[in-house]
Amino acid sequence: MSWSKFEYQLQTWLERGLDQRLRLAVTGLSRAGKTAFISALVYQLRHLNAQQQLPLLQVAREGRLLGCKRTHQPDLSIPRFPYDQALAAFYSQPPYWPQPTNGISEICLNLRYRPQTSLKRYLGEVASLQLEIVDYPGEWLLDLPLLEQDFITWSQTSIDYLQHHPQRRALAQTWWQGVEALDVLAPADEHKIAQLAALYTENLHQSKAAGFAWIQPGRFIMPADHAGAPILEFFPLPQLDKYSAEQIHQAAPDSLFALLQQRFEYYKNHLVRPFYKEHFSRFDRQIVLIDLLQALNAGHEKVLDTQMTLTQLLQSFRYGQRDFLRRLFAPRIDRLLFAITKSDHVTRDQDPALCQLLQNLLQDPLQDLRTDAVQLQIQPLASVRATQELILELSDGQKTPALKGHNLQGEVLTFYPGEVPKSLPSPDFWQTQGFEFVHFAPPSLHQEQALAHLRMDEALEFLLGDKLA
C-alpha cells in the first residue's frame, strides 16, 4: 500500500469514527436517471443559499448549512463525475438530458454546517461532512450475483431464464441454434467461440434496447478497456444436463467446457471481485433509482424482468446496523432509499400508486431488509422537474389534473397521462391496452433560473440528515 493510500485510509477511519465521512452509492438500472440525479443533488447543495429549494432538509431549513464545495477525489484512478457537462446540457438551448455514464465515476463534496448535537458542538462551532458520491453503470451492478455462482450454476440459471422469457428466447434464437450444436467436451475452437460470444453480446444489446433489465454479464455491453479481449468471450452452455457429473469433472483442459469455465472464473476474479472489494463493500448509504414508468410501457414480461433483477441485486449488498467498530473497519449500508424516478411524468395524485406498486413487486426482499434492521424509504422523485402540473376544466364542467411539458421531439403537450396500477396487471391487460407514459425533455432555462425538482430535499434528509445534526 502506498503512503498516500495509507494516509487516506487513516484519515477515513478518523472521519468515520467522528461521523464526518459518508460514502453514498448511487445505483440503478439502465436509463433510470443516475446522471441527472447526481447532477441535481450537487446543484441543489451547491446553490442552497441562493435558491432556498430544500425546505424538507432540516439543516437547510434551520439555516445551519453554511456551504458546500467540491473537493479533490482521494482516489486519483477513478474518473471524476461529469457534473459540469451535465449542467451545461440542462442550460443548453434547447436543453437535453445528459449522456449516461459508461464507467465508474465519483464526485466529492465538503459540507460545512453548524451542529446541534452536544458532542459535535463540543468539538467546534462549525463541523464538516465529507460526502463521496459514487456512480457506476447499472450494467456493472448486474455482475455482482456472479460472485456466488460457478460456471455450471450460471449456465443453468441463464438458460432457465431464457426458457421462461419467450421474448428474450426469441431475441437469442440465432445464438441458441449455434450453441446447441456444440460438443462441450470436444477441443475448443477459438474462432467458433469468438463468433458465438459476439452473437451472445449482440443479443444482450438487443435485449437492453427492447427494455429488459437483466443484462448479464454486464461488461459485455460496456467493456471499457476490455473490448475484444478473450475475457469477454464466453457464454452459458444449454446442454450440460446431457452429461454426467463425472464427464464434466473429467473434461480435458483444452475442451470447450474447460475454456469457457476458465474465462468465466477469470472474469469474476479480475473484473467483478476487485470492483466489489474496492467499492461496494465500503458504501455507507445507498439509493436505488428505478424507472417504473419505462417498465410499464414495455409490457408485462419487462416488469417481471425488472422485479427479478432488483430482487437479485439486493442480495449482493452488505446491509445492517452500524456500530462504532463497523463504522471504522467494516462499513455496512444502514439506510437504503428506493427512488421511483421521473415521477413528474405522471400527476402527483399517482404517487401513492407508484409506491404501492414497488412495494408489491419487492415485497419479499423488502421484508428481508427490514429484518436486517435497515432503514428503508420508498419515494417518488424527479431530479430535474420537466413538467408543470395544471388543472383542466372539461366540457362537462369536471376538473382533472394534467401535465404540460415538451416531449423529446420538442412538441408541447398538455394532457392527463393516466393512472399507475397499484399492483402488476395480468398479461391479458397488455394485450388490449397497456401503458403509454410520455418521456419529457428538460425544461428550457435561463442561466439565472434554478433547476426545479420534486422531493430531492426529502431524499437528502433521509440520506444525510442525521449526519448533519
C-alpha positions as CSV (number, residue, x, y, z in Angstrom):
1,M,0.0,0.0,0.0
2,S,1.4,3.4,-1.0
3,W,1.9,6.1,1.7
4,S,-0.7,8.3,0.2
5,K,-3.2,5.5,0.2
6,F,-2.3,4.7,3.8
7,E,-2.8,8.3,4.8
8,Y,-6.2,8.4,3.1
9,Q,-7.2,5.2,4.9
10,L,-6.1,6.6,8.2
11,Q,-8.0,9.8,7.6
12,T,-11.0,7.9,6.6
13,W,-11.0,5.9,9.8
14,L,-10.8,9.0,11.9
15,E,-13.6,10.7,10.0
16,R,-15.8,7.7,10.1
17,G,-15.3,7.5,13.9
18,L,-16.5,11.1,14.2
19,D,-19.3,10.6,11.6
20,Q,-17.6,13.1,9.3
21,R,-17.4,11.0,6.2
22,L,-20.2,9.4,4.2
23,R,-19.8,7.2,1.1
24,L,-23.0,7.2,-1.0
25,A,-23.7,4.7,-3.7
26,V,-26.0,5.8,-6.5
27,T,-27.2,2.7,-8.2
28,G,-30.0,1.7,-10.5
29,L,-30.8,0.0,-13.8
30,S,-30.1,1.5,-17.2
31,R,-31.9,4.7,-18.1
32,A,-33.2,5.2,-14.5
33,G,-31.6,8.7,-14.4
34,K,-28.5,8.3,-12.3
35,T,-26.6,11.1,-14.1
36,A,-29.5,13.5,-13.7
37,F,-29.9,12.6,-10.0
38,I,-26.2,13.1,-9.1
39,S,-26.0,16.4,-11.0
40,A,-29.2,17.7,-9.4
41,L,-28.0,16.6,-5.9
42,V,-24.7,18.5,-6.3
43,Y,-26.5,21.5,-7.8
44,Q,-29.1,21.8,-5.0
45,L,-26.5,21.6,-2.3
46,R,-24.1,24.0,-4.1
47,H,-26.8,26.6,-4.7
48,L,-28.7,26.2,-1.5
49,N,-28.4,29.8,-0.2
50,A,-29.3,31.4,-3.5
51,Q,-32.3,29.2,-4.3
52,Q,-33.8,28.0,-1.0
53,Q,-35.3,25.0,-2.7
54,L,-34.7,22.4,0.1
55,P,-37.3,23.1,2.8
56,L,-37.5,19.4,3.9
57,L,-33.8,19.2,4.5
58,Q,-33.7,20.2,8.2
59,V,-30.2,21.6,8.3
60,A,-31.1,23.9,5.4
61,R,-34.5,24.9,6.7
62,E,-32.9,25.9,10.0
63,G,-30.1,27.9,8.3
64,R,-27.4,25.7,9.7
65,L,-25.9,24.6,6.3
66,L,-23.2,27.1,5.7
67,G,-22.0,26.0,2.3
68,C,-20.9,23.1,0.0
69,K,-17.9,23.0,-2.2
70,R,-16.4,20.4,-4.5
71,T,-13.2,18.8,-3.2
72,H,-10.4,16.7,-4.7
73,Q,-11.0,13.0,-5.1
74,P,-8.9,10.8,-2.7
75,D,-8.6,8.0,-5.4
76,L,-6.9,9.5,-8.4
77,S,-7.6,6.4,-10.5
78,I,-11.4,7.0,-10.6
79,P,-12.7,9.4,-13.3
80,R,-14.5,12.4,-12.0
81,F,-18.2,12.6,-12.4
82,P,-19.1,14.8,-15.4
83,Y,-21.0,17.4,-13.4
84,D,-20.1,20.5,-15.5
85,Q,-21.1,18.7,-18.7
86,A,-24.4,17.6,-17.3
87,L,-25.2,21.1,-16.0
88,A,-24.3,22.5,-19.5
89,A,-26.8,20.1,-21.0
90,F,-29.6,21.4,-18.8
91,Y,-28.9,25.0,-19.7
92,S,-28.4,24.5,-23.4
93,Q,-30.9,25.8,-25.9
94,P,-32.6,23.6,-26.5
95,P,-31.9,21.6,-23.3
96,Y,-31.3,17.9,-23.3
97,W,-30.8,15.1,-20.8
98,P,-27.1,14.5,-20.1
99,Q,-25.4,11.4,-21.5
100,P,-25.3,8.4,-19.2
101,T,-22.0,7.4,-17.7
102,N,-20.2,4.5,-19.3
103,G,-17.9,3.6,-16.4
104,I,-17.4,4.3,-12.7
105,S,-17.1,7.9,-11.6
106,E,-17.0,9.9,-8.4
107,I,-17.6,13.4,-7.1
108,C,-16.7,14.6,-3.6
109,L,-18.3,17.4,-1.6
110,N,-17.4,19.1,1.6
111,L,-20.5,20.3,3.6
112,R,-19.9,22.9,6.3
113,Y,-22.7,23.3,8.9
114,R,-23.4,24.4,12.4
115,P,-24.0,21.2,14.5
116,Q,-26.8,21.0,17.1
117,T,-25.8,17.7,18.9
118,S,-23.8,18.2,22.1
119,L,-20.8,16.1,21.0
120,K,-20.3,17.9,17.7
121,R,-20.8,21.3,19.3
122,Y,-18.2,20.4,21.9
123,L,-15.7,19.7,19.0
124,G,-16.4,23.1,17.4
125,E,-18.9,25.7,16.4
126,V,-18.6,24.6,12.7
127,A,-18.5,20.9,11.6
128,S,-18.0,19.4,8.2
129,L,-19.1,16.3,6.4
130,Q,-17.1,14.8,3.6
131,L,-19.6,13.3,1.1
132,E,-18.2,10.9,-1.5
133,I,-20.8,10.1,-4.2
134,V,-20.0,7.1,-6.4
135,D,-21.8,6.4,-9.7
136,Y,-21.3,3.4,-11.9
137,P,-23.1,1.8,-14.9
138,G,-26.2,-0.1,-14.0
139,E,-24.8,-2.9,-16.2
140,W,-21.8,-3.5,-13.9
141,L,-24.2,-3.8,-11.0
142,L,-25.7,-6.9,-12.6
143,D,-22.5,-8.8,-12.4
144,L,-22.5,-9.0,-8.6
145,P,-24.6,-12.1,-8.3
146,L,-21.9,-13.9,-10.3
147,L,-19.7,-13.9,-7.3
148,E,-21.9,-16.6,-5.7
149,Q,-22.0,-18.8,-8.7
150,D,-19.7,-21.2,-10.6
151,F,-19.9,-21.6,-14.4
152,I,-22.3,-24.6,-14.3
153,T,-24.7,-22.8,-12.0
154,W,-24.5,-19.6,-14.0
155,S,-25.1,-21.6,-17.3
156,Q,-28.2,-23.4,-15.8
157,T,-29.6,-20.1,-14.4
158,S,-29.1,-18.2,-17.6
159,I,-30.6,-21.0,-19.8
160,D,-33.5,-21.4,-17.4
161,Y,-34.1,-17.6,-17.6
162,L,-34.3,-17.7,-21.4
163,Q,-36.7,-20.6,-21.4
164,H,-39.1,-18.8,-19.1
165,H,-38.9,-15.5,-21.0
166,P,-40.3,-16.1,-24.5
167,Q,-39.3,-12.6,-25.8
168,R,-35.7,-13.0,-24.6
169,R,-35.6,-16.5,-26.1
170,A,-36.8,-15.2,-29.5
171,L,-34.1,-12.5,-29.5
172,A,-31.5,-15.1,-28.7
173,Q,-32.6,-17.6,-31.4
174,T,-29.6,-17.3,-33.7
175,W,-27.1,-17.7,-30.8
176,W,-29.2,-20.5,-29.3
177,Q,-29.1,-22.5,-32.6
178,G,-25.4,-22.1,-32.8
179,V,-24.6,-23.1,-29.2
180,E,-27.0,-26.1,-29.1
181,A,-24.9,-27.9,-31.8
182,L,-21.7,-27.8,-29.8
183,D,-20.0,-30.7,-28.2
184,V,-18.9,-29.2,-24.8
185,L,-16.3,-32.0,-24.3
186,A,-14.6,-31.6,-27.7
187,P,-11.5,-29.5,-28.2
188,A,-12.3,-25.7,-28.1
189,D,-12.4,-23.8,-31.4
190,E,-11.3,-20.3,-30.6
191,H,-12.8,-18.9,-33.9
192,K,-16.1,-20.5,-33.2
193,I,-16.1,-19.3,-29.6
194,A,-15.4,-15.7,-30.7
195,Q,-18.3,-15.9,-33.2
196,L,-20.8,-17.2,-30.6
197,A,-19.6,-14.8,-28.0
198,A,-20.2,-11.9,-30.5
199,L,-23.8,-13.3,-31.1
200,Y,-24.4,-13.5,-27.4
201,T,-23.2,-10.0,-26.8
202,E,-25.4,-8.7,-29.7
203,N,-28.3,-10.4,-28.1
204,L,-27.6,-8.5,-24.8
205,H,-27.6,-5.2,-26.7
206,Q,-30.9,-6.1,-28.4
207,S,-32.4,-7.1,-25.1
208,K,-31.4,-3.9,-23.5
209,A,-32.9,-1.9,-26.4
210,A,-36.1,-3.9,-26.0
211,G,-36.5,-2.8,-22.4
212,F,-35.2,-5.8,-20.5
213,A,-33.3,-5.1,-17.3
214,W,-31.5,-8.4,-16.7
215,I,-28.3,-8.0,-18.9
216,Q,-25.6,-10.3,-17.7
217,P,-22.6,-10.3,-17.9
218,G,-22.9,-6.5,-17.8
219,R,-19.4,-5.7,-19.1
220,F,-20.1,-7.4,-22.4
221,I,-22.1,-4.4,-23.5
222,M,-19.9,-1.8,-21.6
223,P,-16.5,-3.3,-22.0
224,A,-14.4,-0.2,-21.4
225,D,-10.7,-1.2,-22.0
226,H,-11.5,-4.9,-22.4
227,A,-13.2,-4.7,-25.8
228,G,-12.1,-7.6,-28.0
229,A,-10.3,-9.4,-25.1
230,P,-10.8,-13.1,-24.5
231,I,-12.0,-12.2,-21.0
232,L,-15.3,-11.1,-22.7
233,E,-15.6,-14.2,-24.9
234,F,-17.6,-16.8,-23.1
235,F,-21.3,-17.7,-22.8
236,P,-23.6,-20.1,-21.0
237,L,-24.0,-23.7,-22.2
238,P,-27.5,-25.0,-22.6
239,Q,-26.9,-28.7,-22.9
240,L,-24.9,-29.5,-19.7
241,D,-27.6,-31.8,-18.4
242,K,-26.8,-34.3,-21.2
243,Y,-23.5,-35.1,-19.5
244,S,-22.9,-36.8,-16.1
245,A,-21.1,-35.0,-13.3
246,E,-18.1,-37.3,-13.8
247,Q,-17.9,-36.5,-17.5
248,I,-17.9,-32.8,-16.8
249,H,-15.4,-33.2,-14.0
250,Q,-13.0,-35.1,-16.2
251,A,-13.3,-32.6,-19.2
252,A,-10.0,-32.1,-20.9
253,P,-8.2,-28.8,-20.2
254,D,-8.5,-27.9,-23.9
255,S,-12.2,-28.7,-24.1
256,L,-14.9,-26.2,-24.8
257,F,-16.3,-26.6,-21.3
258,A,-12.9,-26.1,-19.6
259,L,-12.1,-23.0,-21.7
260,L,-15.4,-21.3,-21.0
261,Q,-15.2,-22.2,-17.4
262,Q,-11.7,-20.7,-17.2
263,R,-12.8,-17.4,-18.8
264,F,-15.9,-17.2,-16.6
265,E,-13.7,-17.5,-13.4
266,Y,-11.2,-15.1,-14.8
267,Y,-14.0,-12.6,-15.5
268,K,-15.2,-12.9,-11.9
269,N,-11.7,-12.7,-10.3
270,H,-10.2,-9.9,-12.4
271,L,-13.3,-7.6,-13.1
272,V,-16.2,-8.3,-10.7
273,R,-14.5,-9.2,-7.4
274,P,-12.0,-6.3,-7.4
275,F,-14.8,-3.9,-8.2
276,Y,-16.9,-5.3,-5.3
277,K,-14.0,-5.2,-2.9
278,E,-12.8,-1.7,-3.8
279,H,-16.3,0.0,-4.0
280,F,-19.4,-1.9,-2.9
281,S,-18.1,-3.2,0.3
282,R,-17.3,0.3,1.6
283,F,-20.6,2.0,1.0
284,D,-22.4,3.6,3.9
285,R,-25.7,4.7,2.3
286,Q,-27.4,3.6,-0.9
287,I,-30.0,5.0,-3.2
288,V,-31.5,2.7,-5.9
289,L,-33.1,4.6,-8.8
290,I,-36.0,2.8,-10.5
291,D,-37.9,3.9,-13.6
292,L,-41.2,2.0,-13.1
293,L,-43.0,4.0,-15.9
294,Q,-40.5,2.8,-18.5
295,A,-41.1,-0.8,-17.4
296,L,-44.9,-0.4,-17.5
297,N,-44.6,1.0,-21.0
298,A,-42.5,-2.1,-22.1
299,G,-45.1,-4.7,-21.0
300,H,-45.8,-7.5,-18.6
301,E,-42.6,-9.5,-19.3
302,K,-40.4,-6.5,-18.9
303,V,-42.0,-5.6,-15.5
304,L,-41.4,-9.2,-14.3
305,D,-37.8,-8.9,-15.6
306,T,-37.3,-5.7,-13.6
307,Q,-38.8,-7.3,-10.5
308,M,-36.4,-10.3,-10.8
309,T,-33.4,-8.1,-11.5
310,L,-33.9,-5.9,-8.4
311,T,-34.6,-8.9,-6.2
312,Q,-31.3,-10.5,-7.3
313,L,-29.3,-7.3,-6.9
314,L,-30.4,-6.5,-3.4
315,Q,-28.9,-9.8,-2.3
316,S,-25.4,-8.6,-3.3
317,F,-25.0,-5.7,-0.8
318,R,-24.0,-5.7,2.8
319,Y,-26.8,-4.3,4.9
320,G,-27.2,-3.9,8.7
321,Q,-26.8,-1.7,11.7
322,R,-23.6,0.2,12.1
323,D,-22.0,0.3,15.5
324,F,-18.7,2.2,16.1
325,L,-16.4,-0.6,15.1
326,R,-18.3,-1.5,12.0
327,R,-18.3,2.2,11.0
328,L,-14.5,2.2,11.3
329,F,-13.5,-1.2,9.8
330,A,-16.5,-2.9,8.1
331,P,-19.0,-0.4,6.8
332,R,-22.5,-1.6,6.2
333,I,-25.3,0.1,4.4
334,D,-27.7,1.2,7.1
335,R,-30.0,3.4,5.1
336,L,-31.5,2.4,1.7
337,L,-33.7,4.7,-0.4
338,F,-35.7,3.4,-3.3
339,A,-36.4,6.3,-5.5
340,I,-39.0,6.0,-8.3
341,T,-37.6,8.4,-10.8
342,K,-39.4,10.6,-13.4
343,S,-42.4,11.0,-11.1
344,D,-43.2,14.3,-12.8
345,H,-44.2,12.3,-15.9
346,V,-47.5,11.5,-14.1
347,T,-49.7,13.7,-11.9
348,R,-49.0,13.9,-8.2
349,D,-52.1,12.0,-7.3
350,Q,-50.4,8.9,-8.7
351,D,-47.6,9.0,-6.2
352,P,-49.2,6.6,-3.7
353,A,-49.9,4.1,-6.5
354,L,-46.2,4.3,-7.6
355,C,-45.1,3.5,-4.1
356,Q,-47.6,0.7,-3.7
357,L,-46.6,-0.9,-7.0
358,L,-43.0,-1.0,-6.0
359,Q,-43.9,-2.4,-2.5
360,N,-45.8,-5.2,-4.2
361,L,-43.1,-6.0,-6.7
362,L,-40.3,-6.2,-4.0
363,Q,-42.4,-7.5,-1.0
364,D,-40.1,-10.3,0.0
365,P,-36.7,-8.6,-0.4
366,L,-38.0,-5.5,1.4
367,Q,-39.1,-7.7,4.3
368,D,-35.7,-9.3,4.5
369,L,-34.0,-5.9,4.6
370,R,-36.3,-4.8,7.5
371,T,-35.4,-7.9,9.3
372,D,-31.7,-6.9,9.0
373,A,-32.6,-3.6,10.7
374,V,-32.0,-1.4,7.6
375,Q,-33.9,1.9,7.5
376,L,-35.9,1.9,4.3
377,Q,-37.7,4.6,2.4
378,I,-39.6,4.5,-0.8
379,Q,-40.5,7.7,-2.6
380,P,-41.2,9.1,-6.0
381,L,-39.0,11.9,-7.1
382,A,-37.9,14.0,-10.1
383,S,-34.3,15.1,-10.0
384,V,-35.0,17.8,-12.6
385,R,-38.6,18.6,-13.0
386,A,-39.6,18.5,-16.6
387,T,-43.4,19.2,-16.4
388,Q,-45.8,21.7,-14.9
389,E,-49.0,20.4,-13.2
390,L,-52.3,22.0,-14.2
391,I,-56.0,21.6,-13.6
392,L,-58.0,21.3,-16.8
393,E,-61.7,22.0,-16.9
394,L,-63.6,19.6,-19.2
395,S,-66.6,20.4,-21.4
396,D,-69.0,19.0,-18.8
397,G,-67.5,21.2,-16.1
398,Q,-65.5,18.5,-14.4
399,K,-61.9,19.3,-13.5
400,T,-58.9,16.9,-13.9
401,P,-55.2,17.2,-13.1
402,A,-53.0,17.4,-16.2
403,L,-49.3,17.9,-17.2
404,K,-47.7,20.3,-19.5
405,G,-44.3,19.9,-21.0
406,H,-42.2,19.2,-24.1
407,N,-41.8,15.7,-25.4
408,L,-38.5,14.5,-26.7
409,Q,-39.5,15.7,-30.2
410,G,-39.9,19.3,-28.9
411,E,-43.7,19.3,-29.1
412,V,-45.7,21.0,-26.3
413,L,-48.2,18.6,-24.7
414,T,-51.0,19.3,-22.2
415,F,-52.8,16.1,-21.1
416,Y,-53.7,13.7,-18.4
417,P,-51.1,10.9,-18.6
418,G,-53.3,8.2,-17.0
419,E,-53.2,6.1,-13.8
420,V,-50.5,3.9,-12.4
421,P,-51.6,0.5,-11.3
422,K,-51.1,-0.4,-7.6
423,S,-50.2,-4.0,-8.4
424,L,-49.0,-5.8,-11.5
425,P,-51.8,-6.2,-14.1
426,S,-52.3,-9.6,-15.7
427,P,-50.6,-10.4,-19.0
428,D,-54.0,-10.0,-20.7
429,F,-54.1,-6.3,-19.8
430,W,-51.2,-5.6,-22.2
431,Q,-53.0,-7.5,-25.0
432,T,-55.8,-5.0,-25.0
433,Q,-54.4,-1.6,-23.8
434,G,-51.1,-1.3,-21.9
435,F,-49.5,2.0,-20.9
436,E,-48.0,4.9,-22.9
437,F,-46.4,7.2,-20.3
438,V,-44.6,10.1,-22.2
439,H,-40.9,10.8,-21.9
440,F,-40.4,14.6,-21.4
441,A,-37.4,16.8,-22.3
442,P,-35.9,19.0,-19.6
443,P,-37.4,22.5,-19.3
444,S,-35.9,25.4,-21.1
445,L,-34.0,27.6,-18.6
446,H,-32.0,30.8,-18.4
447,Q,-28.7,30.7,-16.5
448,E,-30.2,32.5,-13.5
449,Q,-33.1,30.1,-13.2
450,A,-32.8,27.2,-10.8
451,L,-33.2,23.6,-11.6
452,A,-36.6,22.6,-10.2
453,H,-37.2,19.2,-8.6
454,L,-39.7,17.1,-6.8
455,R,-38.7,15.7,-3.4
456,M,-35.0,15.9,-3.7
457,D,-34.9,17.6,-0.3
458,E,-36.9,14.7,1.2
459,A,-34.3,12.3,-0.3
460,L,-31.4,14.3,1.1
461,E,-32.9,14.5,4.5
462,F,-33.2,10.7,4.6
463,L,-29.7,10.1,3.2
464,L,-27.8,12.9,5.0
465,G,-30.0,14.5,7.6
466,D,-28.7,12.5,10.7
467,K,-25.1,13.2,9.7
468,L,-25.8,17.0,9.6
469,A,-27.4,17.1,13.0
